[in-house]
Each structure stands twice: as C-alpha cells, then as structure tokens.
C-alpha cells in the first residue's frame, strides 16, 4: 500500500492560492491592503473570523459558524481572514461544502522579515502568529467583532490596544486538560464551548468572571460530515487498524519515551495496520519536541505515517481506525464520536485515577510499557463492553447536541451577543 502512505512532510505554508467556487458568491480572495478601513459608513456589523495558526486544525471548529452567520446578510458582513494560503484553501473548501453563504475571504499581510525568519526558527518557536497580528492592526480595527479559535488573538486587545472590536473565542478541542481556562481570555467578551464539561470547569475557576461563556456544541463533527460523508478506506487489507495519536507536550506525551518502540511493534506485527497521526504540532516543532522518524518506518504496507497533512485534522484517521492508542490528546473524543476500543500509553507513571485531566483514561486499558501493548490489543474488543458506557457518558458531557445544527446554534449565539453590544 505504499502509494497510499502520506508523506511525512508538511504542506508548504504558502502553496499557490486556489480559487474555489463558493455557492452564489464569487471566490475572489482579497488581500489585506485592499480592505476598506472607514468604520463610519457601516450599516451592518462587520465580523471577522480570524485564522492565524501554523496549521489548519482550528478551521473546522469555527468556519461553519462563519458560513451560518453570513446567511444573516441583512445584519452581518462576514469576512474570513487567513494568515496562510493553506488556511485559505481549506476555509474555502469548508465554505463550498456549506453551499449558500456570503463570506468574503482576505489573506493577511505577513512582513517579509517574518516570512524569511520563520522557516528557520519555527521548529523551536513560532514568530509568524504575532507578526501577523501586529502587521494587520489597522485591518482588525475596522471590524465590529473578531471571532477566533486562537487564544493569542487576545494580544490585539491586551498588547496592541484594540478595544472597539468585540472579541469572541471558539474553544477548539474538548479534552480533559486545562486548556480552556487561561489568563489571556479576559479580552474575550464571549466564548463558545463545545459542551457542558468545559462550562462546569470554567465556572469553578477564577477566570469565570472575565468572560461570558456559552455552550454551542462542536462544529467540527458537522463540518466533517459535510466535507466527507463516507469513511475512507486507507489500507488494501482487512486487518484491524490502530491509530496512534501522541500529544506534542512531552510532559504528558508518550512519544519521547515510548513512541519509537510503539512504531517498531507495529512494524513487526503486520497483522495490524497502524496509522501514525500525532498532534500536528509535534512535528511542526520537531526540534523542540525531539520528533524524528527513522527511515525504517517509511514505505511499509501496513503503516501509514502522517505528521501533518489535511487528513491529520479532518478526522479521516479517527473515523477509519478500529482501535485508538494515545495519551493526553483530545483527539480521543473525536474518535469516540463512534464508541470503539481505546488504549492509553502512560510513559510517566502518572497518578491519574483521581486526576480530572485524565478522565479519558477511563475509556480503556492503560499501559506503562511496550511489553503490555500486545495483551491490551488482543483484549481490546472483548473488553470494550466494559468501557462503552463511560465513553458514551463522557462524550455526551463533552459535546452538546440537539436537533439544531451546531453551525446555526453558534451563529445564533454570536448574533445575539453582537446585537446586544
């Protein structure tokens, strides 16, 4: 299956910009310098959805809200702002899947010095995000509201002094770690959460008074169904397929201590297929996180290695696998959109049983060394009935669902908030 193995290299951050048909709208992409900044002649509220990250993994969480909000065109003028052409292409693709919308697309200006230096230092530290914010302050000031899944957007308020736009955050991911509560969320007047779990955690924190939090659900599930309603077949065999998805944070990740041993196990146990799909930041900051793939794992028919393609973020691998193998990543909750067996690799001998950050380790067996992996795999399907009830309970607690599409629910929450301000 060598032809199906995805390259372990990332898509270039600025590939040629494509033009994709967007419902009834022109697909013309405007550059930031073409944007009007005169705020005095506005009638409708101008709302920017800002995507300013190194990868595309946040876009599925927010672009559906932009599409739905833009359908209220008598009230809102919706713009999608992207810092890379890769983000722009992906946002256009999502918008095209939603059909009717009136979103306009703008590619942010990035200073030449940032474009030049960033490829040299991004394996250790990201400088492009802040450079994009600083270089486009005038553009951002022209909007009534800025919606973003990226929490560093708060620097527009806290560092660059923008107080007129209303800042709204879309919380992406729904894991158990404390990623949703952070000091820099004071800038956000509204934060949309995927489920009740995060709302309860935030309301019990000191951060609760700093922002208004509402539960909207997770737009990513809806967007994935729009983009690809059918589960992809990734291997030319019927072996059980395991997806290994280590986190990038080496304080909690299994990668640095167990990762290579796990890959070696599947290289020699070819009655399993393995999808290696780490968090996209692991190899984006490869030197910082000591991420390297030995050549012996490449071009193996029962192993698919992907360190950062679009399939790493669009749930292709979570949907195609039979068993999940991971550690601290919130991707386990995406995998459990359809409950299936899980195994967790504890490389740090964690005292996890009463730690709320590790509630997801109750979804399957926890192993502490590679010697325990074989038995865990052999028993995974037989033991799943013991874990399925808690999987369903925690999934429903993490993601709010009802008969209204999540994109419409989120758009309504954003619209109601902005029309009150």
N, C-alpha and C positions, 0 to 999 in steps of 0.2 A: 504493500500500500504506500510505497514511497511517494507516489505522485500526490497523495492526499496529505502528506506531512507539511504542516505550515512552517514557513521559515522562522527561525528563532530571532530574526532581526525585526526591528520596528519599522512600520511605515514611516517614510521621511516626514518630518514635521510640517513641511511646506510643499506637498506634491502639487502638480498642476491643478488649478481650480476648475472643477467641472460645473456645468450648467445642467440642472435637473429640473424637469417640469414640475410645477408646484400648483396643482389644481387649476383654479381660474386665474392664478397670479403669474405675472412674469417672474422668471427665475433670475433676473439680473441681480448681481451682487454689487453693492456699493461699497466703496472704500470710505474709511472714516473721514477723510478730508472733504468728501462730497456732502457731508451731513449738515443740514441747517442747524444752527445753534440759537436762533432767536426764539426765546420762550414766550414772548409777549403776544404772539398772534395765534396761540394754540386754542383750540376748542375742545377736542378730545384729549384724554390723558395719554401721554406718550410713555410707553412701558418698554424697557429694555430687558431682554433675557440675556445675561452675560455668561459666556462660557470661556473661561480663562484658566485652562489647565494644560498639562503636557500630554494628556491622553484624552480619549473620548468617553471614558466610563461614566462621567457625570451627566452626559447629554440626555440619555434615556430617561433620567429622573425628572427632567424639567421641560424639555422641548414639547411634550404633549400638552402641558399647561399653556404654553405659548400659543400653540395651534388653536386650542379651545377658546382662549381669551380673545384671540384675534377675530373669532367669529362674532364677537360683540363689537363689530367695527364702528357702530354709531357712538360708542363710548370710549374705545381704546384703539390707539395706533401702536401696534406691536412690532418690535424690532428684535431680531436675534443677532447678537454681537459675538463674534468668534475671534480668538487670538491666533488661530492657525487655519490653514485651508483644509486640513484633515478634519477638524471640528466642523467647519462649514459644510463640507461634503456630507458628513454624517447627519448633521442637523437638517440639511435639505432632504436627505433620504427619508428621515423620520417624517418630516412635514409632508412629503409626497405621499407617504403611506396613509396619512390622515385626510388627504384629499382637500376638501374645501377649507381654506384659511386665507388670511390676508397678511401673513407675516412678511416683513421685509428683512433682508439679510445684509449685514455690514461686516467687513473684515477690518479688524482693528489695526492701527498703525503700530508697528514694533520698531523701536530705534535700531539703527544699523549696528551700534555697538553691542546691543543685546543679542541680535541675530548672530553676530560674529563670535562673541564670547560664550554664549550659552552652550553650544555643542561641546565646548572644551571643558566646561565645569559642571554640566548637568548630571554627570554620573555621581557627583558629590552633593551639589546644592543647586536649587532652581532659582534663577535670577529673572527668567523671562516673565513670570507672572507679575512681579512688582513693576517691572519696566513697562509692561502693557498698561497697567493701571495709571502710572504716572504720566505716560505719554498721551493718554486719552482723557484726561480730566475734563477738558472743555466739552468734549463729546458727552461724557457721562452727566455733566451738569445740565445738559439740555433736556433731560428726561424728568418726568414726574416720579417715576419709580424705576428701580433697578432690582431685578429678580435674579438670583444666582444660587447654584448649589455649592459654590466655592466660598468657604468662610473667609479667605483672605480678602474678599471684596469689601469687608468692613474697613480696610485701610483707606478706602475713598472717603469715609466719614471720619475715622479716627486720626489719620495721618495727613490727608490732603484737604480736609476741612469742608467736604461736601455735606451740607445739611439740608438742602432743599429736596433732593430726590428722597423718596421713601425707599428704604432698603428692606428687601424681602428675601428670606433664605428658604431654599428647598433642601431639607435634610436628605442626603443620599445614603443609601445603605441602612440596614436595620439590625446590626449586630448587637452583641451584649456589652461590648466595651464602651467606655465613657466618651465616645467621640462626639456626642451631640451637645454636651454641656461644656462650654469654653468661655473664657473671659471676653473674647472679642465678639461675642454675639450681642453685646449691648447696642451695636449700631442698627440691628435689625428690628424693625417695628412689627414684623410678622414672620413667624417661622412655621412652615408646613412640615408636619411629621407623618411618617408612614403608618404609625399605629399607636395604640394605647400604651404600649410598653414604654416608649420614649416619653410620652406625656407624663406618666406617673413618675418616671425618674427625674425629669426636669422640674416638676412641681415640688419635689422634695429637696431640690438643690437651692443654693443661694442665688443661682442665676435666674430663678423663675421670675423675679420682679423686673428683669431687664428687657424682657421682650414678651410679645404676645404669641402664644403657641396654639396651633390648631391641628387637628388630625385630618389629613386629606386622603391617606392611602398611598400606595406605591404605584406611580405611573409607569414604572419600568415594565411591569408584567403586561400591562395593556399595550405598551409600545412594541414589545417583543412579539406579541400575537399579531399586531398589525403588520410588522415587518416580515415575519416568517411563521405562518400558522402551522407549518409541518416541521417535525423534529428531524434534524439532519442525520443521515447515516454516514459515519465517519470512517468505518473500517470495512474491509472486504471479507469479514468473517462474522460468526455469531458468538464470539467469546463474550463473557461478562466484561463490561467496560467500567474501569475505575477512573475517576477524575481526582487528581492530586492538586490541591489549591492552597499552597502555603502563603501565609501573610508576609508582608515585606518587613515588618517591625521585628528585628531579631531578638528582642526581649521576650517575645511570645511565640515567634515563628518556629517551626520545626526545621526550616531549611538548612541553617548553618550546621546543625548537629546531626540531622537525620536525612536530609534531603537527598544527597547523593546515594546513600545506602538504599533509600526507597526506590530511586530510579534503577539502581542496579538489580534490586529484587525483581522488578517487572521486566528488565532486560533479559533475565534468565528464566523467568516463569511466563512463557509465552502463551499459556492457556488463558491469560488475562490480556485485555487491551488496556493501555494506560494513556490517559490524556493528562499531560503536564500543563496546567494552566494557572500559574501563580498570579497573585495580585500584580497588576501591570506595573506598579511602582518598583517591585523587586528588581527587575532588570533595567528599568528606566534609570534607577540609581544603583547600577550594578556594582560599582567600586565601593560605594558606601555600605552596601548590604552584602558584599562579598559573593555576588551572584555570578556563577560561571558554569557552563555546561560542557563537560568533556566530550570530545568528538565521538566516543564510543556509543553515545545515545542517539546520534543522528542517523537518519535513514534506516530505522528499524521498523519493520512492517507492523508490529503490534504496539508501537509507541508513537504518539503524536505530541510534539513539543511546540508550545506556542507561548512566547514570552511577551506578547503584546499586540496581536492583531485585533481587528474588529471583533472576531469571534470570542476573544477573551472578555469582551464587555457586553455582548448581546445575548448572553445566556445560552449560546449554542452548545457549549460543553456541559453546562449544568442540566440541560434538557436531555442530552444524548447519553449520559452516564447512568449506570446501574447502581454504583456504589460511590459515595463521597468519602474522600480521605483528606483531612485538613487539620487546621489548628485553631487560629483565632479569627479567621476571615469571616465576614458577614455573608460571604457567598453561600454558606451552608443554608441560609434562609431562602435564598433564591432556588437552590437545589430542592428544598422542601415544598416548593410550590406544588410538587407532586411527591408525597412522602415516600422515601426509599431508604435503604440501609446507609448508615454513616459510621465512620471510624475516625477517631481523633488521635493525633500524634502529639504526646506530651514530652517534649525534649528537655524540659526544665524541671521535672519532678515537682509540678505545681500542686499546691494545696488548694484544689479547685472546688471541692464539693460544696462549700458554703460561700463561694465567691460568685456574686451576681454577674461578673464579667464572663463567667464560663458556664452560664446556664445551658448553652447549646451542647456542652459535652455530655449532657444527659440524653442526647439523641442517639447515642451508640456507644460501642466499646471504646475505651481509652487505652492506648498502648504507650509504653515508655521506652521501648527499644525495638529494633528491627526484628529481633527474634520472635516477638509477639505478633508480628503482622500476618504471618501465614494463617495462624489459627483464627485471628479476627476476620480475615477474608473468608475462610471456609465456613464460619458460623454466621456471617453477616445476614444472609437471607433468612435463615432459620430463627434468628433472634430478633428479627425486625418487628415481629408482632408485639414484643415486649416494649419496644421503644416507640412504636407508631402513635399511641395515644398522646404522649408528651410532645411528640413532634407536631401533631395537629394543634394541640392546645397552645404551644408557644408560637407557632406560625400565625395563628389567628390573633394572638395577643400582640404580635409584632406588626401585622398588616391589617388595616381596616378595609373591609369590603362590604358593599351593598349593591343594590340594583343599578345605581347611577355610575356611569363610567368615571374612573378616577380623574381623568383629564378634566371632565366637566366639574367634578366636585372641587378640584383645586382651583380651576378658573373662577368658580363662584366665590370661593373664599378670598382669592386675591381681589376680585372685582368689588366685593362688599367692603373689604378693608380700604381700598383706594377711594371708593366713593364716599367713605365716611371721613377721609382725611383731607 
